[in-house]
Amino acid sequence: MKHVILFAVAAALSLTACQKSAEEAEETAENTGAETTGLKIAYVEMDSLITQYQLYKDYEEELTRKGTNIQSTLAQKQRTLEQHAAAMQKKYESNGFTTRDELERAQNNIQAEQQQLQELADRLQTDFAQEQARVNQEARDSIQAFLRSYNKTKKYDYVLVKAGDNMLIANPKMDITKEVIKGLNKRYKKSHKTAE
């Protein structure tokens, strides 16, 4: 579950940061006619952000709980369907159906239950995927809003996301992960208390 959230948020942040950064650098170079030198760059370790930012922890618990509920609901419905099918088979084997129409109705009922179960599974999976997307978007928005505020005093030209090995070399002096996590958690705790 962590990997899904990590990948989605890291990719979104990286793409947004890179796209905006490249556009801003081109625009600045075009407007000033100067080369872009002396840039102030920092980065945030996404793995650390995911494991230490309370919002991610809360979302992970929430998604895990929802995923478990979906699995147990589908498993229970599957057991019920299997019991109905077994009962129909037993009735068939003991010549419990008096007419061919009665047998066909029973078979059609089982097929309808199978179809309903498949539709339920599809709907629950779609709902879960939408919930994951909402959570990822909310986390991304939260991080970007914090970084905009944080950067008013820090004045970084670029804040990059380091996820896995997407940066082959990074100067540890440019790592602002701890500061960002501390600030994010402080802001999250404050907003969480206000919401309660």
WODA-V176518 format. One record per residue. N is the residue number from 1. RES is the residue in one small letter. PHI is phi in radians with two decimals (999 if undefined). PSI is psi in radians with two decimals (none if undefined). D_CENTER is the distance of its C-alpha to the mean C-alpha in Angstrom with 2 decimals. Layout:
# WODA-V176518
((N/RES/PHI/PSI/D_CENTER) (N/RES/PHI/PSI/D_CENTER))
This chain:
# WODA-V176518
((1/m/999/-0.73/7.81) (2/k/-1.04/-0.67/8.19) (3/h/-1.16/-0.62/8.70) (4/v/-1.12/-0.86/5.62) (5/i/-1.12/-0.80/3.94) (6/l/-0.99/-0.88/7.60) (7/f/-1.12/-0.81/8.34) (8/a/-1.12/-0.80/6.31) (9/v/-1.24/-0.74/7.46) (10/a/-1.08/-0.77/10.67) (11/a/-1.10/-0.78/11.48) (12/a/-1.12/-0.78/11.20) (13/l/-1.15/-0.73/13.20) (14/s/-1.10/-0.81/15.57) (15/l/-1.11/-0.76/16.33) (16/t/-1.13/-0.82/16.93) (17/a/-1.12/-0.79/18.98) (18/c/-1.15/-0.75/20.90) (19/q/-1.12/-0.85/21.64) (20/k/-1.13/-0.72/22.83) (21/s/-1.13/-0.77/24.65) (22/a/-1.14/-0.74/26.44) (23/e/-1.12/-0.76/27.44) (24/e/-1.13/-0.72/28.65) (25/a/-1.12/-0.76/30.57) (26/e/-1.10/-0.78/32.23) (27/e/-1.11/-0.76/33.10) (28/t/-1.11/-0.79/34.53) (29/a/-1.12/-0.69/36.51) (30/e/-1.19/-0.76/37.82) (31/n/-1.21/-0.68/38.77) (32/t/-1.65/-0.30/40.44) (33/g/1.23/0.24/41.69) (34/a/-1.92/2.79/40.74) (35/e/-1.40/2.68/38.68) (36/t/-1.54/1.78/35.53) (37/t/-2.25/2.80/36.66) (38/g/1.19/0.60/36.10) (39/l/-1.27/2.53/32.42) (40/k/-1.79/1.96/30.66) (41/i/-2.15/2.47/27.39) (42/a/-2.39/2.95/24.93) (43/y/-2.51/2.79/21.68) (44/v/-2.17/2.31/18.85) (45/e/-1.38/1.99/17.65) (46/m/-1.15/-0.66/13.86) (47/d/-1.02/-0.78/14.28) (48/s/-1.17/-0.70/16.37) (49/l/-1.03/-0.78/14.21) (50/i/-1.14/-0.68/11.32) (51/t/-1.48/-0.32/14.09) (52/q/-2.04/-0.27/16.24) (53/y/-1.44/2.10/14.55) (54/q/-1.02/-0.61/14.90) (55/l/-1.00/-0.76/12.16) (56/y/-1.11/-0.73/9.60) (57/k/-1.08/-0.78/11.97) (58/d/-1.09/-0.77/12.18) (59/y/-1.14/-0.66/8.57) (60/e/-1.10/-0.75/8.65) (61/e/-1.08/-0.78/11.92) (62/e/-1.08/-0.82/11.02) (63/l/-1.19/-0.65/8.43) (64/t/-1.11/-0.77/11.04) (65/r/-1.08/-0.79/13.75) (66/k/-1.12/-0.72/12.58) (67/g/-1.09/-0.71/12.16) (68/t/-1.14/-0.73/15.57) (69/n/-1.09/-0.73/17.08) (70/i/-1.07/-0.82/16.23) (71/q/-1.08/-0.75/17.77) (72/s/-1.23/-0.64/20.78) (73/t/-1.08/-0.83/21.39) (74/l/-1.15/-0.67/21.48) (75/a/-1.13/-0.72/23.61) (76/q/-1.13/-0.76/26.00) (77/k/-1.13/-0.66/26.41) (78/q/-1.13/-0.74/27.04) (79/r/-1.09/-0.75/29.69) (80/t/-1.06/-0.77/31.35) (81/l/-1.07/-0.78/31.55) (82/e/-1.09/-0.67/33.04) (83/q/-1.14/-0.73/35.54) (84/h/-1.11/-0.73/36.63) (85/a/-1.14/-0.71/37.06) (86/a/-1.15/-0.68/39.03) (87/a/-1.14/-0.71/41.21) (88/m/-1.12/-0.75/41.95) (89/q/-1.09/-0.74/42.84) (90/k/-1.12/-0.74/45.10) (91/k/-1.11/-0.68/46.80) (92/y/-1.12/-0.80/47.32) (93/e/-1.16/-0.48/48.83) (94/s/-1.69/0.30/51.16) (95/n/0.98/0.70/52.28) (96/g/-1.39/-0.28/50.84) (97/f/-1.54/2.18/50.25) (98/t/-1.45/-0.48/53.49) (99/t/-2.34/2.83/52.71) (100/r/-1.13/-0.65/50.67) (101/d/-1.09/-0.69/49.02) (102/e/-1.11/-0.73/47.84) (103/l/-1.09/-0.80/46.22) (104/e/-1.11/-0.69/44.54) (105/r/-1.08/-0.73/43.18) (106/a/-1.12/-0.75/41.74) (107/q/-1.12/-0.73/40.14) (108/n/-1.11/-0.66/38.74) (109/n/-1.10/-0.74/37.29) (110/i/-1.11/-0.77/35.51) (111/q/-1.10/-0.68/34.17) (112/a/-1.13/-0.70/33.01) (113/e/-1.11/-0.72/31.19) (114/q/-1.08/-0.77/29.50) (115/q/-1.09/-0.77/28.47) (116/q/-1.10/-0.69/27.16) (117/l/-1.12/-0.74/25.14) (118/q/-1.12/-0.74/23.60) (119/e/-1.12/-0.70/22.87) (120/l/-1.10/-0.80/21.29) (121/a/-1.04/-0.77/19.06) (122/d/-1.09/-0.78/18.06) (123/r/-1.12/-0.77/17.47) (124/l/-1.13/-0.68/15.39) (125/q/-1.16/-0.70/13.16) (126/t/-1.13/-0.79/12.91) (127/d/-1.05/-0.73/12.26) (128/f/-1.15/-0.74/9.45) (129/a/-1.11/-0.68/7.81) (130/q/-1.15/-0.66/8.75) (131/e/-1.14/-0.73/7.47) (132/q/-1.07/-0.75/3.75) (133/a/-1.11/-0.71/5.21) (134/r/-1.10/-0.78/7.28) (135/v/-1.09/-0.80/5.53) (136/n/-1.06/-0.75/4.46) (137/q/-1.14/-0.75/8.01) (138/e/-1.12/-0.75/9.54) (139/a/-1.12/-0.78/8.88) (140/r/-1.06/-0.80/10.16) (141/d/-1.08/-0.71/12.96) (142/s/-1.08/-0.80/13.88) (143/i/-1.15/-0.79/14.35) (144/q/-1.14/-0.69/16.25) (145/a/-1.10/-0.76/18.37) (146/f/-1.10/-0.79/19.29) (147/l/-1.12/-0.62/20.20) (148/r/-1.08/-0.78/22.35) (149/s/-1.18/-0.81/24.20) (150/y/-1.03/-0.68/24.48) (151/n/-1.35/-0.18/25.80) (152/k/-1.08/-0.59/28.58) (153/t/-1.70/-0.52/30.54) (154/k/-1.41/-0.54/29.35) (155/k/1.04/0.76/29.93) (156/y/-1.33/2.49/27.80) (157/d/-1.35/-0.62/28.04) (158/y/-2.46/2.42/24.76) (159/v/-2.16/1.98/21.87) (160/l/-1.73/2.82/20.02) (161/v/-1.85/2.23/16.92) (162/k/-1.85/1.94/17.98) (163/a/-2.22/2.10/15.43) (164/g/1.10/-2.22/17.24) (165/d/-1.96/0.56/20.42) (166/n/-1.26/-0.29/19.70) (167/m/-2.05/2.04/22.54) (168/l/-1.32/-0.61/25.55) (169/i/-2.34/2.29/27.59) (170/a/-2.52/2.27/26.66) (171/n/-1.29/2.10/29.20) (172/p/-1.01/-0.39/28.18) (173/k/-1.16/-0.38/30.05) (174/m/-1.61/0.01/27.41) (175/d/-1.40/1.98/24.58) (176/i/-1.89/0.32/23.63) (177/t/-0.98/-0.86/20.66) (178/k/-1.08/-0.75/22.59) (179/e/-1.09/-0.76/23.77) (180/v/-1.14/-0.80/20.42) (181/i/-1.08/-0.78/18.86) (182/k/-1.03/-0.82/22.03) (183/g/-1.15/-0.75/21.93) (184/l/-1.07/-0.82/18.31) (185/n/-1.14/-0.67/18.99) (186/k/-1.09/-0.83/22.32) (187/r/-1.15/-0.72/21.02) (188/y/-1.13/-0.75/18.23) (189/k/-1.09/-0.75/20.95) (190/k/-1.10/-0.82/23.30) (191/s/-1.23/-0.54/21.08) (192/h/-1.20/-0.70/20.08) (193/k/-1.15/-0.69/23.86) (194/t/-1.11/-0.69/24.66) (195/a/-1.17/-0.56/22.32) (196/e/-1.29/none/24.01))
